[in-house]
């Protein structure tokens, strides 16, 4: 076993995380591939502490891969709601269906078969094969990139092709043939808890003695950050049409663009357009402007002005459209709603009664 892996595994035995919900093992001491895969997808762009309650809720509702494959998209998106990057959930759902169609409802133990599934890249496939099947495959998620970038003193943004190629070489070199599942968890844990983005805890690091970044005082400079740019701001008016029964009109978004496939609120470009859109959807009277807010996406900021139309009455166009539907508050939890829309609906003022 190489020196890096040996030191890392010794540290993991003393300090590593061993009680995460996706680490449960069977009688043979192996983790369920479905749970490993689900956790890996959820952990993309998201921290462990945020993921745990979502993971527990998801597997409670859909405990097996065939259960996920058989679920309807609304249930999957509702369980995912709040994690963001909803394409991950749709890829997860489709990949489960393909596993049922092609692999007898199991996650394949073959790299090419795994990588052929939607949303599974090289690192996710490697994590499933290493942690669930004990096969020697390297991984390179965000935490691992940070560890290897600093340890080897690799300059350049980790997503650049040349840099990523070099990091994959390092990842493969360090991955041992023994205890590969523990090693995979160990290097992720090291990046998440010790080799953190700001002020890494170098004194607690088991491999700091040979770390280039520590030796040369580069821990603050590595990984090389992406060139900064100002996020553009877009504006929208969200229309909350609420009828006398307290139901809110929701609209399923199309297959393209942000929040695709989710139930959301009808939108308008400006105040004049808001009246035109609202009048086309329902018979309305006055509007109440609610507190505006900004929601930040990875590539832009969205300035939202919510308008509440109380006592809206159903229009013919609404009744005839399959993408428009009135939902009561009790039905919202079962819908795939974007997190800011869900928060907005839950904070609505009570209806005023005559």
Secondary structure, 3 states (H helix, E strand, C coil): CCHHHHHHHHHHHHHCCCCCHHHCECCCCCECHHHHHHHHHHCCCCCHHHHHHHHHHHHHHCCCHHHHHHCCHHHHHHHHCCCCCCHHHHHHHHHHHHHHHHCCCCCCCCHHHHHCCCCCCHHHHHHHHHHHHCCCCCCCCHHHHHHHHHHHCCCCCCCCHHHHHHHHHHHHHHCCCCCHHHHHHHHHHHHHHCCCCCCCCHHHCCCHHHCHHHHCCCCCCCCCCCCCCCCEEEEEEEEEEECCCCCEEEEECCCCCCCCCCEECEEECCHHHHHHHHHHHEECCCCEECCCEEEECCCEEEEEEEEEEECCEECHHHHHCCCEEEECHHHHCCCCECHHHHHHHHCCCCCCCC
